[in-house]
């Protein structure tokens, strides 16, 4: 699932967005690529998506963030991903990339499945709404869909208005769009 890795003309503001070369994130993406690939294969999604989410979350750094609630590369959040954090389980375990990245992919899949069942979103719109939900939750994205469903029916992902709507509840109002643009760039860096 995803977009083909093709060269094309991109609308302004939707062109591939490279990682900051000073961040070391591309090297970390290469290091963890086998794990991103396994995670993507498990949920039938190109691994580029999860590397792009990891970049947005942490610049692909294995850190504790969000006031101590976000864990690892994928920032698995004790508040948002309660099912992953069981009493007595050492929290450091969720920072382990071989666990953290696949769990992040499964969390994305859960949001995709929820939105696919509870909205009429389909195709790329569903894919990117699920990516926004990774940041702000499927409940928020269901509300966005409900408020804009008629307008969304006439939009595709190449329309800037789609991204305004999709990101209307995300951090910085640009989460899904940035992940999308990083994803496009990663398709060039890691051809299939």
MARNUBA-929391 format. One record per residue (C-alpha): residue in one letter; x, y, z. Coordinates in steps of 0.02 Angstrom, whole numbers, plus 50000, padded with zeros to 5 digits. Each point is the difference from the previous one (the first is absolute). Layout:
N
AXYZ...
REM end
This chain:
192
X500005000050000X500655017449962X500605009449848X501144993749863X501775006450001X499895010049838X500795016149943X498655012849972X499615018450009X499375004450173X498815014250040X500805014350094X500104996050185X499824981249970X501734996249931X501124987350089X500785007250157X501724993550047X500614996450175X501125013250077X501734993949948X500745005950166X498804989450102X500794983149961X498244993449971X500364992649828X501404989550075X498844994350139X498654996049871X501264989049909X500494991650164X498194996350046X499384996949822X499874981150023X498855003150150X498975012849904X499874987249859X499404986150116X498755011850081X499345005549830X499874982249938X499024995150156X498645012949964X500194999949809X500605018149989X501595006849924X501315002150137X500325017649938X498445005650093X500644994250168X501725007549971X499145016549955X498944999250159X501574995850100X500865015249927X498565011550044X499884992850175X501844999350050X501155002549849X500154981050014X500805001450171X499664987650138X499465012450133X498775002850140X498925014949952X498355008750027X500295003250184X500534982050031X498474992349916X500704997049825X501184985449979X501274996149866X500125004249816X498134998749972X499575009250162X498824986750066X498995009950125X499444992850165X498425010549987X499574995949820X500624982149990X499464993350169X499844982249934X501874999549970X500465004850178X499494986550123X500275001650189X501694993450051X500725000549825X501635009749992X499705016049903X501754999549925X499454984449904X498905010949888X501515010449949X500814984649922X499915003649811X499594981949956X498445001650109X499645018649986X499945001349809X498854985049971X498875005850142X499925017249921X499514991749835X498654990050087X499345015650085X499905008449829X499094984749932X498765000750143X499605018249957X499854995549816X498804985950041X498975010850117X499815014049872X499674987549861X498584992650101X499265015950074X500125012049852X499794998649812X501825004649972X500924988749878X501624999249901X501315013550024X498835011050103X499774986150128X501874996349998X500465018050042X498575002650123X500694984950095X501715008349997X499255015950074X499114989250130X501694993050052X500315017550065X498325006050063X498944984350018X498674991549899X498625008650098X500635017049945X500174994249821X498244992850002X499395017250052X500995007949858X499244987849876X498265003250069X500195018949985X500754999649825X499374984049919X499055008849860X501495010849955X501224985550013X498964990149874X500575012349866X501845000950049X501524989249969X501664999950092X500805011649871X498815014050048X500735011550135X498275001350077X500044981350038X501535002850111X499225015250086X498544989050049X501034984550039X501175010050114X498685010850082X500234991150168X501824994249989X501485007550091X500545015549906X498584997149876X501294992049885X500354982550068X499254989249861X500595011649861X501784999850066X499964981050020X499334998849820X501405010949932X501344990550098X499224983749938X500185006049820X501835004150032X500314983150081X499294991449845X501475007749907X501274995150135X499394982050020X499334994349831X499024983850007
REM end
